[in-house]
Amino acid sequence: MQAALDEARAAAARGEVPVGAVVLAPDGTELARAANAVEATHDASGHAELIAMRAAASRLGNSRLAGCTLVVTLEPCAMCAGACSHFRIARLIFGAYDPKGGAVEHGPTLFRQPRCLHRPMVIGGVREQECAALLRSFFAARRG
């Protein structure tokens, strides 16, 4: 989670919503890391999770990230949770819960749907307070 938090802090410094993600290989080595890049790329799909999973898949030369773990600072949205399923992520570890936009423990609870393509093991709330505080301070500063 530390690497994901480092990415999130870097995103905040660039004016991006502070979310960071890391993909770990089955043996625990880092395959890819990313931060939100929505504003920089003018791309609403520029979420840290998607960027990191795309980079990891490219590095492995495979569209499936079987056995891999995605670590992210915020509960994934519906788009990113769906991507976890399609990339066949084995484990999803996230920090802060997102009652408004999350889709894993909140909203559509994607992985609990009977027709979900693939369900990763989910561990939420890892360093939750630190991840949530980073988001709160970012948005508080923007509201000024």
C-alpha positions, 0 to 999 in steps of 0.5 A: 500500500505504501507504493500506492500511497506514494503514487496518490500523493504524486497525483495530488501534487499534479492536481489529480484526485489522489488515487494510486495503484500498484499491480503485484505479480503472483510472487509479490514483485511489482509489475506496474504502478500508476496514479490518476491521470484524468486531468492530464490526459483529458480522459475520464478512464484515466484512473490509476487502476486501469493505467496500472493494469494495462501496464502490467498486462503489457509487461506480461504480454498477456491480457490476463493478470492471473494470480496478480494483486491490485493494490489501490488507495480507494475502493474501485468504481464500477469501471475499475471493478469491471476491469479487475474482473476482465483482467482476472485480478486474483486479489484486490486490496484497497484502502479507503471505502467509497460510499458515493462512487465505490462499486465493490462494497458499495453501490452495485457491489459488482463482485456479488452479482450472479453474472459477474465474470470473475470475482477476485478476493477482496480486502478493504480498509488497508491503511484506510485512515491514511488513504481517506485523509489524503483524499479529504485534505485534497478536496478540502484544499480545492474547496478552499 
